[in-house]
Amino acid sequence: MTDHPTLARRLGTADAVVIGLGSMIGAGVFAAFAPAAQAAGTWLLVGLAVAALVAYANATSSAQLAAQYPTSGGTYVYGRERLGAWWGFAAGWAFVVGKTASCAAMALTFAAYAAPPGWERPVAATAVVALAAVNYHGVTRTAGLTRVVVTVVLVSLGLVVLAGVVGGDPDWTRVLPAGAPGGGGGAVGAEGDGLAAVPGYGVLQSAGLLFFAFAGYARIATMGEEVRDPARTIPRAIQLALGAAVLVYAVVAATLLAVLGPEGTASSAAPLADLAEAGPWGWAGVVVRVGAAAASLGALLALIAGVGRTSLAMARQDDLPGWLAAVHPRHRVPHRAEVALAGVVVVLVLTVDLREAIGFSSFGVLLYYLVANLSAWTQDEDHRRFPRALQVLGAVGCLALVVTLPPTAVLVGTAVLGTGLALRAARLHHRRPPSRHPRR
């Protein structure tokens, strides 16, 4: 990779933490709790804890690998270096395809909150172009704008939680799982859904849905080539960002259960809006709308940066077209990869409804982290920062959460992954030099 122009190392620990938070505390916090509560009922916080535990195990693997390989690409690079080119390609392909769908979903989520009726798709496309332009002009601008977005989102979440606690008549016994001392309620999905009636399955299903909201810390690792002192900064930033996100999600989830109850949370199309309106402050609903729009923009901004850098790394190894490996001579960003990504996402938001793309994206994310855990397992003691037991936990957790995803998401994800692998095999076969030995 030394033959290619490198990116500039301009990010410190605080910048990296902010980018990670901007990726995690995104639109998912405004939408993920309803389906998760439908799956787990009063066990929602247990599902959140499972998702956080799997995310932490994956985060330690990513941090450990990023410290040894401080370059752009994340698990695509780690898989190539530790397991082989095919493993790296599988991780990189899953990340790029899944997160491209996530970019479109975030843009559409922003437009759903911010655009007047009938203008959602044009507004979503405009947001993609605008944020791609921010990324194009340098990673420090990305970090600066993400800091503003994270601040707006955290303030709005704080006000909404306060509104619910002050005027929502919270019943904190509903926070405890059914059957626990003092707990109340039951499994929301028990009626008409035999699988949801099984507590273990419901908890895993809710964890799989909530894991999607935690996956943003990978953005820190994919930007390893732009972080100062990466061996120290990346592990610290990943753990700090993940810990802050877990705290925010736990507070929001507990308040939702206490004010709306598991049934109310599960049946709501916008649970945080309902939480805000449960209190005496009528203007809190507007705060939710602003916060959701800002969160979607923050997630989209970080996604564009992360996908662009993984595409850069893949192009450097000829796993994507070589022209995507270009680095802007002034701004030191993968400008062609980001422009190409923006073009694809604009087409998607103008033509496709991606509300069901969460499951497909989760499939790709979990596969990506499975490769990360397997790669970290192979590291020697000189580069090991965490025990191997965490890599086992992360790998098993990824596989366990995959089986809870909707069957359609698993089938589509498997088909897309297989298509990418087949195209790579065909390309390698085409490039293979002819045999020098004539046939006899």
DABELPE-V390073 format. One record per residue. N is the residue number from 1. RES is the residue in one letter. OMEGA is omega in degrees with one decimal (999 if undefined). Layout:
BEGIN
n res omega
N RES OMEGA
N RES OMEGA
END
This chain:
BEGIN
n res omega
1 M -176.9
2 T 178.8
3 D -177.1
4 H 174.3
5 P -178.3
6 T 176.9
7 L -177.0
8 A 178.2
9 R -174.9
10 R -173.8
11 L 171.8
12 G -177.8
13 T -178.9
14 A 178.4
15 D -178.4
16 A 177.6
17 V -179.2
18 V 179.0
19 I 176.6
20 G 178.2
21 L 178.1
22 G 178.1
23 S -175.9
24 M -178.4
25 I -177.1
26 G -175.7
27 A -178.7
28 G -178.4
29 V 179.6
30 F -175.0
31 A -169.5
32 A -173.5
33 F -179.7
34 A 177.5
35 P 178.0
36 A 177.2
37 A 177.4
38 Q 179.8
39 A -170.5
40 A -177.9
41 G -179.3
42 T 177.6
43 W -177.2
44 L -179.1
45 L 175.9
46 V 175.4
47 G 177.0
48 L 179.5
49 A 178.0
50 V 178.5
51 A 179.7
52 A 179.8
53 L 177.8
54 V 178.8
55 A 179.7
56 Y 178.5
57 A 177.6
58 N -179.2
59 A 179.1
60 T 176.7
61 S 179.9
62 S -179.1
63 A -178.7
64 Q 179.6
65 L -179.1
66 A 177.9
67 A 179.1
68 Q -177.2
69 Y -175.8
70 P 179.8
71 T -179.5
72 S 173.9
73 G 177.4
74 G -173.5
75 T 172.8
76 Y 178.6
77 V -176.6
78 Y 178.9
79 G 178.4
80 R -174.8
81 E -172.5
82 R -172.3
83 L -178.4
84 G -172.8
85 A -177.6
86 W 177.6
87 W 178.5
88 G 179.2
89 F 180.0
90 A 179.3
91 A -178.3
92 G 179.5
93 W 178.6
94 A -179.1
95 F -174.9
96 V -177.8
97 V -179.0
98 G -177.5
99 K 171.9
100 T 174.6
101 A 178.8
102 S 176.8
103 C 179.7
104 A 179.5
105 A 178.8
106 M 178.5
107 A 178.9
108 L 176.5
109 T 176.2
110 F -177.4
111 A 179.4
112 A 179.6
113 Y -169.0
114 A -172.5
115 A 172.6
116 P -178.7
117 P 179.6
118 G -178.0
119 W -173.2
120 E -175.2
121 R 175.5
122 P 179.0
123 V 177.8
124 A 179.2
125 A 178.3
126 T 178.6
127 A 178.9
128 V -179.4
129 V -177.5
130 A -178.0
131 L 173.4
132 A 177.3
133 A 176.4
134 V 178.7
135 N -178.0
136 Y -174.4
137 H 170.5
138 G -175.0
139 V 178.5
140 T 173.9
141 R 176.2
142 T -179.4
143 A -179.5
144 G 179.2
145 L 178.5
146 T 178.5
147 R 178.2
148 V -178.4
149 V -179.4
150 V 179.2
151 T 179.8
152 V -178.0
153 V -178.8
154 L 177.9
155 V -179.1
156 S 177.5
157 L 178.5
158 G 179.7
159 L 179.9
160 V 178.0
161 V 179.5
162 L 179.0
163 A 179.3
164 G -178.5
165 V -176.3
166 V -173.2
167 G -175.1
168 G -179.5
169 D -175.2
170 P 173.7
171 D -171.1
172 W 175.6
173 T 179.6
174 R 177.5
175 V -177.4
176 L 179.1
177 P 176.2
178 A -179.5
179 G 177.3
180 A 178.8
181 P -179.8
182 G -177.9
183 G 179.9
184 G 176.9
185 G -178.8
186 G 179.7
187 A -175.7
188 V -175.1
189 G -175.2
190 A -178.4
191 E 174.3
192 G -179.9
193 D -175.4
194 G -179.2
195 L -178.2
196 A -180.0
197 A 177.7
198 V -173.9
199 P -177.8
200 G 179.0
201 Y -179.9
202 G 178.1
203 V -180.0
204 L 178.9
205 Q 178.0
206 S 177.8
207 A 178.1
208 G 177.8
209 L -178.4
210 L 179.3
211 F 179.5
212 F -178.4
213 A -179.3
214 F -166.0
215 A -175.3
216 G -178.3
217 Y 176.3
218 A -179.8
219 R 177.9
220 I -179.1
221 A -179.1
222 T 179.4
223 M -175.9
224 G -179.4
225 E -176.6
226 E -178.4
227 V 175.6
228 R -179.9
229 D -171.1
230 P -178.5
231 A 179.4
232 R -171.8
233 T -172.8
234 I 178.4
235 P 179.7
236 R -176.2
237 A -179.5
238 I -177.8
239 Q 178.1
240 L -179.6
241 A -179.9
242 L 179.1
243 G 178.7
244 A 179.9
245 A 178.4
246 V 179.5
247 L -179.9
248 V -178.5
249 Y -179.0
250 A 178.9
251 V -179.7
252 V -178.2
253 A -179.7
254 A 179.5
255 T 176.9
256 L -180.0
257 L -177.2
258 A -175.1
259 V -177.3
260 L -173.8
261 G -179.7
262 P 180.0
263 E 179.9
264 G 178.1
265 T -176.6
266 A -175.1
267 S -175.2
268 S 173.7
269 A 178.9
270 A -172.4
271 P 180.0
272 L 174.8
273 A 177.5
274 D 177.7
275 L 179.9
276 A -176.9
277 E 177.0
278 A 179.7
279 G -175.2
280 P -174.8
281 W -177.8
282 G -178.2
283 W -178.6
284 A 176.8
285 G 176.2
286 V 178.0
287 V 177.8
288 V -179.1
289 R 177.9
290 V 180.0
291 G 179.3
292 A 178.2
293 A 179.1
294 A 179.3
295 A 179.2
296 S 178.4
297 L 179.3
298 G 178.8
299 A 179.7
300 L 179.6
301 L -179.5
302 A 178.5
303 L 179.4
304 I 179.1
305 A -176.8
306 G 179.7
307 V 178.7
308 G -177.7
309 R 173.2
310 T 175.5
311 S 176.1
312 L -178.4
313 A 179.8
314 M 178.4
315 A 177.4
316 R 179.5
317 Q 179.5
318 D 173.1
319 D 167.6
320 L -178.8
321 P -172.9
322 G -177.4
323 W 176.8
324 L -178.5
325 A -177.6
326 A 175.0
327 V -177.1
328 H -175.6
329 P -179.0
330 R -174.3
331 H 176.3
332 R 175.8
333 V 178.1
334 P -167.4
335 H -179.7
336 R 178.6
337 A -178.6
338 E 176.8
339 V 178.5
340 A 177.8
341 L 179.8
342 A 178.4
343 G 179.1
344 V -178.1
345 V 177.5
346 V 177.9
347 V -178.9
348 L -176.2
349 V 179.1
350 L -171.3
351 T -168.3
352 V 172.4
353 D -172.4
354 L -178.6
355 R 178.1
356 E -177.5
357 A -179.0
358 I -179.9
359 G 178.6
360 F 179.0
361 S 178.3
362 S 176.7
363 F 179.7
364 G -179.4
365 V -178.5
366 L 175.5
367 L 178.5
368 Y -178.7
369 Y 172.8
370 L 177.9
371 V 178.4
372 A 179.5
373 N 178.2
374 L 178.4
375 S -179.3
376 A 178.3
377 W -174.9
378 T -178.1
379 Q -179.9
380 D -174.2
381 E -179.0
382 D -178.2
383 H -177.0
384 R 178.5
385 R -177.7
386 F -178.4
387 P -179.4
388 R 179.5
389 A 178.8
390 L 176.5
391 Q 176.1
392 V 179.1
393 L -179.5
394 G -178.8
395 A 178.8
396 V 178.6
397 G 178.3
398 C -179.9
399 L -179.4
400 A -179.5
401 L 178.6
402 V -175.5
403 V 178.5
404 T -178.8
405 L 177.7
406 P -178.3
407 P 179.8
408 T 179.4
409 A 179.5
410 V -179.0
411 L 179.8
412 V 178.6
413 G 178.2
414 T 179.8
415 A -179.9
416 V 177.1
417 L 179.0
418 G 178.3
419 T 178.4
420 G 179.1
421 L 179.3
422 A 178.5
423 L 178.1
424 R 178.6
425 A 178.8
426 A 179.6
427 R 178.2
428 L 178.3
429 H -179.9
430 H -178.4
431 R -175.9
432 R -179.7
433 P 179.8
434 P 179.5
435 S 179.5
436 R -177.3
437 H 178.4
438 P 177.8
439 R 177.8
440 R 999
END
